[in-house]
């Protein structure tokens, strides 16, 4: 068991977007999109939407020779648009935005290449492996006036947006006093993630940690949003290895307690849940909201008030 005492852990994993002023579509034409890396399992989000028509993949950069020729995009993007070198891809194809499917450690490298060229960037969650990387990425985004976004699946959950509306626009459950956020699955090996993904996902340097980084970031993101950007007073985390034979280098279970002036947030991030989950319980002074999944939620109010 490893214990982390109060520090800026939440700030590390919570930065979701840096919005300067510029975001342009060229004459309403499809977005010219570049893809940096294909090792992240979430690259399917591009593969599944590539025929939708609102973006065009103009270039793909992948350092690994095998992955560059054997991935889900090779049948959908012309082979001439695959490059080993990221900067060559950027200069030859001139994308308007780049989406990153490399290790978390490599997010900074991609932003360092894209920002001076005025190319917007979206990375998969979380933003960075540490504060040094996060601050440098934020600096580059502001100096070069680009959008730097972090993609969280839970951003697109209708129930999360309805919970925000009920809490912050209607005051439906009074002031938030406690949040329990549950995220994770049975484990990356157990659910069949590819080797190219797990090679860095289970690496403490390339991923920045295990379940604490992979799934702890969701709760930090949601708490910051629902509490309108409040800064926590303290953060306390307990990291465990319940399956050290499978994940010897990183934690596979994390419990994070984040203290705010008027609320306590407990984030339970794990590669040991018996079923996939991304749900949360939000307790207020006058009721509570159980967000069960992307489309289902339960609301209970104090009828005596």
C-alpha positions in Angstrom: 0.0 0.0 0.0 1.3 3.4 -0.9 -0.1 6.6 0.5 0.1 10.1 -1.1 -0.4 13.0 1.3 -1.9 16.3 0.2 -0.4 17.9 -2.8 -1.5 19.2 -6.2 -2.5 15.8 -7.6 -5.9 17.0 -8.8 -4.4 19.9 -10.7 -2.2 17.5 -12.6 -5.0 15.3 -13.8 -7.9 17.8 -14.1 -6.9 20.4 -16.7 -9.4 19.7 -19.4 -9.0 22.6 -21.8 -7.1 25.8 -22.5 -9.3 28.1 -24.6 -7.6 31.0 -26.3 -9.5 32.9 -28.9 -8.9 31.2 -32.2 -10.8 28.2 -33.6 -11.5 28.3 -37.3 -13.1 26.0 -39.8 -12.0 26.8 -43.3 -15.1 27.9 -45.2 -17.2 25.3 -43.4 -15.3 22.5 -45.1 -14.4 19.3 -43.2 -11.8 19.8 -40.5 -8.3 18.8 -41.7 -7.3 16.4 -39.0 -3.9 14.9 -38.3 -3.5 11.8 -36.1 -0.4 11.5 -33.9 0.2 7.9 -32.9 -2.1 4.9 -33.2 -1.1 2.9 -30.1 -3.9 4.2 -27.9 -6.9 1.9 -27.9 -9.3 4.9 -28.2 -8.1 5.5 -31.8 -11.3 3.6 -32.7 -13.1 6.9 -32.1 -11.6 8.3 -35.3 -11.9 5.0 -37.2 -15.6 4.7 -36.5 -16.4 8.3 -37.4 -14.1 8.8 -40.4 -16.9 8.4 -42.9 -19.2 10.9 -41.1 -17.9 13.8 -43.3 -17.2 16.5 -40.8 -13.4 15.8 -40.8 -10.8 14.4 -43.1 -7.7 12.6 -41.9 -4.9 14.3 -43.9 -2.0 12.6 -42.2 -1.0 10.0 -39.6 2.3 10.0 -37.7 3.5 6.8 -36.1 7.1 6.0 -35.1 6.7 2.2 -34.8 7.2 0.6 -38.3 4.8 -2.3 -37.7 2.0 -0.1 -36.2 2.4 2.4 -39.0 1.4 -0.3 -41.6 -0.9 -2.4 -39.4 -3.6 -0.4 -37.7 -7.3 0.4 -38.1 -6.7 3.5 -40.2 -4.6 1.8 -43.0 -7.7 0.6 -44.8 -9.4 4.1 -44.6 -6.5 6.5 -45.2 -4.2 6.4 -48.2 -0.8 4.8 -47.3 1.0 7.9 -48.7 -0.4 9.9 -45.8 1.4 7.7 -43.1 4.6 9.2 -41.8 7.3 8.0 -39.3 8.1 11.6 -38.3 5.5 13.8 -36.7 7.0 17.1 -37.9 7.3 15.9 -41.5 3.6 14.9 -41.3 2.6 18.3 -40.0 4.6 20.3 -42.6 3.6 18.1 -45.6 -0.1 17.7 -44.8 -0.9 20.9 -42.9 -3.7 19.8 -40.6 -5.8 22.3 -38.8 -5.9 20.1 -35.7 -4.2 17.0 -34.4 -5.6 14.3 -32.1 -3.1 12.4 -30.1 -3.2 8.6 -29.5 0.3 8.1 -28.0 1.4 7.6 -24.5 0.6 10.3 -21.9 4.3 11.1 -21.7 4.3 11.9 -25.4 1.5 14.5 -25.1 4.1 17.2 -24.5 6.2 16.3 -27.5 3.2 16.5 -29.8 2.2 19.9 -28.4 5.7 21.2 -28.7 5.6 20.3 -32.4 2.0 21.5 -33.1 1.7 24.7 -31.1 4.4 26.8 -32.9 2.8 25.8 -36.2 -0.6 27.1 -35.0 -2.2 23.6 -35.0 -4.8 22.9 -32.4 -4.4 19.7 -30.3 -6.7 17.3 -28.5 -5.1 14.6 -26.3 -6.8 11.7 -24.6 -7.3 11.9 -20.9 -5.4 12.9 -18.8 -3.6 15.9 -20.1 -0.1 15.1 -18.7 2.0 12.8 -16.6 3.1 15.6 -14.2 2.8 19.3 -13.4 6.0 20.1 -15.3 4.6 18.7 -18.5 1.1 20.2 -17.9 2.5 23.7 -17.3 4.7 23.6 -20.3 1.8 22.5 -22.5 -0.4 25.3 -21.1 2.3 27.8 -21.8 2.7 26.7 -25.4 -1.0 26.8 -26.0 -1.4 30.3 -24.7 1.7 31.7 -26.4 0.7 30.3 -29.7 -3.0 30.9 -29.3 -4.2 27.3 -30.0 -6.9 25.2 -28.4 -5.5 22.5 -26.2 -8.2 20.0 -25.3 -8.4 16.9 -23.2 -11.0 14.3 -24.2 -13.0 12.7 -21.4 -15.6 10.2 -22.4 -17.8 11.4 -19.5 -17.9 14.9 -21.1 -20.5 13.5 -23.5 -22.8 11.8 -21.0 -26.2 13.4 -21.1 -26.8 12.5 -17.4 -23.7 14.5 -16.3 -25.0 17.6 -18.1 -28.4 17.1 -16.6 -26.8 16.8 -13.1 -24.9 20.0 -13.7 -28.1 21.8 -14.7 -30.1 20.5 -11.8 -27.4 21.5 -9.3 -26.0 24.7 -10.6 -29.1 26.2 -12.4 -32.0 24.9 -10.4 -30.4 24.2 -7.0 -32.3 21.0 -7.0 -30.3 19.3 -4.3 -29.0 22.3 -2.4 -25.2 22.7 -1.9 -23.0 19.7 -2.8 -21.7 18.1 0.4 -20.2 14.9 -0.9 -19.4 13.2 -4.2 -18.5 9.5 -4.7 -17.1 8.9 -8.2 -16.6 5.3 -9.5 -14.5 4.6 -12.6 -12.7 1.7 -14.1 -13.0 -1.9 -15.4 -11.6 -5.4 -14.8 -8.1 -4.3 -16.0 -6.5 -3.6 -19.3 -5.2 -7.1 -19.8 -8.5 -8.6 -18.6 -10.6 -6.7 -21.1 -8.2 -7.4 -24.0 -6.4 -4.2 -24.7 -3.8 -4.6 -27.4 -0.1 -5.0 -26.6 0.8 -1.8 -28.3 -1.5 -0.1 -25.8 -0.7 -2.0 -22.6 3.1 -1.7 -23.2 2.9 2.0 -22.2 -0.4 1.9 -20.2 1.3 -0.2 -17.5 4.6 1.7 -17.6 5.0 4.2 -14.7 6.9 6.7 -16.8 5.0 6.6 -20.1 1.6 6.6 -18.4 2.5 8.4 -15.2 1.0 5.7 -13.1 -1.6 2.9 -13.3 -5.3 3.1 -12.4 -4.8 6.3 -10.5 -3.9 8.1 -13.8 -6.1 6.0 -16.1 -9.3 6.5 -14.1 -8.7 8.9 -11.3 -8.7 11.7 -13.8 -12.4 11.3 -14.5 -13.5 12.1 -10.9 -11.1 15.0 -10.7 -12.5 16.5 -13.9 -16.1 16.1 -12.9 -15.6 17.5 -9.4 -13.8 20.5 -10.8 -16.7 21.1 -13.3 -19.6 20.5 -10.9 -17.9 22.7 -8.2 -17.3 25.5 -10.7 -13.5 25.4 -10.6 -13.0 25.4 -6.9 -9.4 24.5 -5.8 -9.2 21.7 -3.2 -7.8 22.3 0.2 -6.1 18.9 0.3 -5.8 15.6 -1.6 -5.1 12.2 0.0 -4.7 9.0 -2.0 -4.2 5.4 -1.2 -2.8 3.3 -4.1 -2.8 -0.5 -4.0 -1.6 -3.4 -6.1 -4.3 -6.1 -5.8 -2.8 -7.9 -8.8 1.0 -7.4 -8.6 1.5 -10.5 -10.9 -0.2 -8.6 -13.7 0.7 -5.0 -12.9 4.0 -5.2 -11.0 5.1 -1.6 -11.9 2.0 0.4 -11.3 -1.0 0.6 -9.0 -4.2 -1.1 -10.1 -6.5 0.4 -7.5 -6.7 3.9 -6.1 -8.9 5.7 -3.6 -8.5 9.5 -3.7 -10.1 11.8 -1.2 -10.3 15.5 -2.2 -11.3 18.0 0.5 -13.0 21.2 -0.5 -14.2 24.0 1.9 -17.8 22.6 2.0 -17.6 19.2 0.3 -15.6 15.9 0.3 -15.1 14.1 -3.0 -14.0 10.4 -3.0 -12.8 9.1 -6.3 -12.5 5.3 -6.6 -10.4 4.4 -9.7 -9.7 0.8 -10.3 -8.6 -2.0 -12.7 -10.4 -4.4 -10.3 -14.1 -3.7 -10.8 -16.1 -6.8 -11.7 -17.9 -4.8 -14.3 -17.1 -1.6 -16.4 -18.3 1.5 -14.7 -18.3 5.3 -15.0 -20.9 6.4 -12.5 -21.2 8.8 -9.5 -23.3 9.7 -6.5 -23.7 13.4 -5.8 -25.1 14.3 -2.3 -26.5 17.7 -1.5 -27.9 19.5 1.5 -31.4 18.8 0.2 -31.2 15.6 -1.8 -29.0 13.5 -4.0 -28.4 12.5 -7.6 -27.2 9.0 -8.6 -25.8 9.2 -12.1 -25.8 5.5 -13.1 -24.5 5.7 -16.7 -24.6 8.0 -19.8 -28.4 7.9 -20.0 -29.9 6.9 -16.7 -30.0 8.7 -13.4 -32.0 8.8 -10.1 -32.9 11.9 -8.2 -34.1 12.1 -4.6 -35.1 15.3 -2.8 -35.9 16.1 0.8 -39.7 16.5 0.6 -39.9 18.1 4.0 -38.3 21.3 2.9 
